[in-house]
Every structure is written in structure tokens, then in C-alpha cells.
Amino acid sequence: METRSLSDSMIRDSTRMILEGLVSIHSQGYVHCDLKPKNILVFPRTCGCNVVYDLKISDFGMATKVGEDSEFWEYDSPFLGTSLYMSPESVQNGIAEEALDLWSLGCIVLEIYTGEPPWPLKDSENLLPLLLNGNAPEIPESLPWDARQFLKTCFASDLLERGSASELLKHKFLHNVSDQKSVSVTGAVDKRESVVVQKSKKVLRVKIIPPKPPQVKKISNRPLKLKIIPPKPLVPIQ
């Protein structure tokens, strides 16, 4: 099957929109705690003659106030969340800090570039020892230099080096993006509402190819003609 990847500019634009959503979440004193591709929703819409999209960060079921212990993280027992996108501190101490969302963002950006999960592991039991030792996903040398620097910042073991979402918005990786204005965010960080809506004034152009209509065999409405063949007469035995 042929795989298609996003252009470098689209990845940068998408990263910027997600970061702007994280700035809003963190400013309200919450950490998402389960940022992953499935929780980043894309909604195409028409804008004049173009097709654009809105990004929404969804599912705040694990959202935790900054600095609080999360009831979901325990490395020696089953935990909620997606281990592939969890940071080392998530399983080391289970305290919700904004920086862990930035680690998860790095995992998402890495997956967009490579088309593969950030870790080549399917079993969380094999991944947890790596996280406990502070390991980070491997960053391919084939990625653009500024993208690698951005990911290294997201994967920094020192939370202070990881910085904040607002500081990452100023990273050189995001300088070469389309002319997007500030993103307005509506909705509360609430486990019941669980959606932060982001609307950009100018977003990326997406070409949508409509699917081919299903081929249906036409059935004639004319009734079928039934030909009755009479049985042959019995020939008496001599």
C-alpha cells in the first residue's frame, strides 16, 4: 500500500496549532496528560474556493491540575493512558507537569515525520523500563536540522530544558510556517466537555478527492419469460 506523508510546512503548521492549544490548556492550570494522535481531531471545512481545516484537542478524561499526583500512573500495575506517548516522569513520579505534554507533542511530531510510532515496541511492559531509565525515542538524521532540535527540546530529560509551550512557540522550527494568525480557543478544560476548539484564520489547503461511486449492476424491471416444455409421451415396452 502506498503511504503519503505531509509536507514539511504542513507538519510545522500543525505543530504550531497544537502548541497554541496547549498554551491555552496550561494557562488554565491543567495538564492534558494523554496527548496522542487519536486525540488530535481534524475537521475539514470549505472557505471560499479552498478547503481548510480546524484542529481540536480532545479527550480530557485524564486531565490533571498542575502539580497534583495523577491517579492513573503506576508503573508496577496497569495504568490508563497510552504508554507510547508518555514521558519518563509520568511513570517515575506520576506528578502532572506541563512539560509532560511537550514530550507527548514531540512523539506526535516524530510520528508524523516518520509514519511510525515513536517507539518500535508494542508491549508496554518492554517500554516502561526504558522510560524509567530516562530514555527518549530515536530521532532520525534524515529529518530537517531545526526539526531535530525541536524534538531534542521536547525529549529533554531536564524539565527546565524542555521549557513551556509558550517558549516552544518561539522555536526556530516554527518560524517557517504559513501566515497564520492567533488561534482563538473556546470551551473549558473540563473532563465532561473534553474539547478545546482551535480556529485559525488562515490554514492549510487540502485537496479532497471524492470517492468513486459504487458500481451497481442495473437490473431490468421486465418480467422474465418462463418457457414450459411438456414432458415426452411414454413409449410402451414391447
C-alpha positions in Angstrom: 0.0 0.0 0.0 1.3 3.4 -0.9 1.8 5.8 2.0 1.6 9.5 1.8 3.3 11.9 4.2 2.6 15.5 5.0 4.8 18.2 3.6 7.3 19.8 5.9 5.4 23.1 6.0 2.2 21.2 6.9 3.9 19.5 9.8 5.2 22.8 11.1 1.8 24.4 10.8 0.1 21.5 12.6 2.7 21.6 15.4 2.1 25.3 15.9 -1.7 24.8 16.2 -1.3 22.0 18.7 1.1 24.1 20.7 -1.3 27.1 20.8 -3.9 24.7 22.2 -1.5 23.5 24.9 -0.8 27.2 25.8 -4.5 27.6 26.5 -4.8 24.4 28.5 -1.7 25.1 30.6 -2.8 28.7 31.2 -5.9 27.4 32.9 -3.8 25.3 35.3 -4.3 21.9 33.7 -2.1 19.3 32.1 -3.8 17.1 29.3 -1.8 14.0 30.3 -2.9 11.9 27.3 -1.9 13.8 24.2 -1.6 11.5 21.2 -2.6 11.4 17.5 -6.0 9.9 18.3 -6.8 12.9 20.5 -6.0 15.4 17.8 -9.1 15.8 15.6 -9.0 17.3 12.1 -12.2 18.9 10.8 -12.1 19.9 7.1 -14.3 22.8 6.0 -14.8 25.0 3.0 -13.5 28.6 3.0 -14.5 30.2 -0.3 -13.0 28.1 -3.1 -10.5 26.4 -0.7 -10.7 23.5 1.7 -9.2 24.3 5.1 -9.3 22.5 8.4 -9.6 23.2 12.1 -7.7 21.2 14.8 -9.3 20.2 18.0 -7.5 18.7 21.1 -10.0 16.2 22.5 -10.5 13.8 25.4 -9.7 15.5 28.8 -10.6 12.3 30.7 -7.1 12.2 32.2 -6.6 15.9 32.6 -5.0 16.8 35.9 -4.2 20.0 37.7 -0.6 21.1 37.6 1.5 19.7 40.4 -1.1 17.1 41.5 -0.4 13.4 41.7 -2.2 11.5 38.9 -4.3 8.6 40.0 -3.7 7.0 36.6 0.1 6.3 36.7 1.6 3.4 38.4 4.4 1.5 36.7 4.0 -1.7 38.7 0.3 -2.1 37.9 -1.9 -1.5 34.9 -2.3 2.2 34.1 -4.6 4.3 32.0 -3.2 6.3 29.1 -1.0 5.4 26.1 2.5 4.4 27.1 4.0 5.1 23.6 3.4 8.9 24.2 4.1 9.0 28.0 7.2 10.8 29.3 9.7 9.3 31.7 8.5 11.4 34.7 4.9 10.1 34.0 6.0 6.7 35.3 8.8 7.8 37.6 6.8 10.0 39.9 3.3 10.5 38.4 3.2 14.2 39.1 1.4 16.2 36.5 3.6 18.9 35.0 3.1 20.9 31.8 6.4 19.5 30.4 5.0 16.0 30.0 2.5 17.3 27.4 5.5 18.7 25.5 7.1 15.2 25.5 3.9 13.8 24.1 3.9 16.5 21.4 7.4 15.5 20.4 6.2 11.9 20.0 3.4 13.1 17.8 5.6 15.3 15.6 8.1 12.4 15.3 5.4 10.0 14.2 4.1 12.5 11.6 7.5 12.7 10.1 8.3 9.0 10.0 4.9 7.5 9.7 5.8 5.1 12.5 5.1 5.1 16.3 7.8 6.9 18.3 8.8 3.5 19.9 9.2 0.3 17.9 7.5 -1.6 20.8 4.0 -3.0 21.0 4.2 -4.2 24.6 4.1 -1.5 27.3 6.0 -3.8 29.7 9.0 -3.6 27.4 8.7 0.2 27.2 8.3 1.0 30.9 11.9 0.1 31.8 13.2 2.4 29.0 11.1 5.3 30.4 12.2 4.5 34.0 15.8 4.9 32.8 15.0 8.2 31.1 15.4 7.0 27.5 14.0 9.0 24.6 12.7 7.9 21.1 15.4 7.9 18.4 15.4 10.9 16.1 16.3 10.1 12.5 19.1 12.1 11.0 17.0 12.4 7.8 14.8 15.0 9.5 15.4 18.7 8.9 18.0 20.1 11.3 15.6 22.5 13.1 13.0 19.7 13.4 15.6 17.5 15.2 16.5 20.4 17.5 12.8 20.9 18.3 12.4 17.2 19.1 15.5 17.2 21.3 14.0 20.0 23.3 10.7 18.1 23.7 12.6 15.0 24.8 15.0 16.7 27.2 15.3 14.8 30.4 15.6 18.1 32.4 12.1 19.6 32.5 13.6 23.1 32.7 15.3 22.4 29.3 12.0 21.3 27.9 10.6 24.7 28.8 7.0 25.7 28.3 4.5 25.6 25.4 4.8 29.4 25.0 8.6 29.1 24.8 8.4 26.3 22.2 6.2 28.5 20.0 9.3 30.7 19.6 11.4 27.8 18.4 13.2 28.3 15.0 11.4 25.1 13.8 8.1 27.1 13.8 9.5 30.2 12.1 8.9 28.8 8.6 5.1 28.3 8.8 2.2 29.6 6.8 0.8 33.1 7.6 -1.5 32.0 10.4 -3.0 34.4 12.9 -3.6 33.8 16.5 -5.8 30.9 17.4 -8.9 31.6 19.4 -9.8 28.9 21.9 -13.3 28.2 23.2 -14.5 25.7 25.7 -13.3 24.9 29.2 -10.8 22.3 30.3 -13.4 20.1 31.8 -13.5 16.3 31.9 -17.1 16.5 30.8 -16.7 18.9 28.0 -13.3 17.4 26.9 -12.8 19.6 23.8 -10.6 22.6 23.1 -11.5 24.1 19.8 -8.9 25.9 17.7 -9.8 28.0 14.7 -7.2 29.6 12.5 -7.9 32.5 10.3 -5.8 31.0 7.5 -4.9 27.4 7.4 -3.6 24.8 5.0 -5.1 23.9 1.7 -6.1 20.3 1.4 -7.1 18.6 -1.8 -10.0 16.2 -1.3 -10.6 13.6 -3.9 -14.2 12.3 -3.7 -14.5 8.5 -3.8 -15.7 6.8 -6.9 -19.5 6.0 -6.9 -20.2 2.3 -6.3 -20.8 0.3 -9.4 -24.2 -1.2 -9.2 -25.4 -3.7 -11.8 -28.6 -2.5 -13.4 -31.5 -4.9 -13.1 -34.2 -4.9 -15.7 -37.8 -4.4 -14.5 -39.3 -6.5 -17.3 -40.7 -9.8 -16.0 -38.9 -12.9 -17.0 -40.5 -15.3 -19.6 -40.9 -18.8 -18.4 -40.9 -21.4 -21.2 -42.7 -24.6 -20.3 -41.5 -27.7 -22.1 -44.2 -30.5 -22.0 -42.9 -34.0 -21.0 -42.3 -36.5 -23.7 -45.0 -39.2 -24.0 -44.2 -42.6 -22.5 -43.3 -45.3 -25.0 -44.9 -48.7 -24.1 -42.4 -51.5 -23.7 -42.9 -54.3 -26.4 
